[in-house]
C-alpha cells in the first residue's frame, strides 16, 4: 500500500470494524424499589459519637490493613494507647 489516503483509509477501516458499538440490552433499575427512610428516621443520625464508640471502631480495625491508598494503617493504636 502506498500513499497517504490508502493508508489512512486502511487504518480507519481497521479500527471501525473493531470498535463498533454493539446493540445489547442492558439491565435497568426503573422497576426496582428500594427501602427508604422517613423524614424522621433520616434526621436521627445527627447525634454525637461517644468516646467509647469511636474507640471501639478504631480498635476493631486490623493493624495491617490500610484504609486509604496512602498506606497509613491503624498500627498506631498499639503504641502506648490505652
Secondary structure, 3 states (H helix, E strand, C coil): CCCHHHHHHHHHHHHHHHCCCCCCCCCCCCCCCCCCCCHHHHHCCCCCCCHHHHHHHHHCCCCCCECCCCCCEHHHHHCCCC
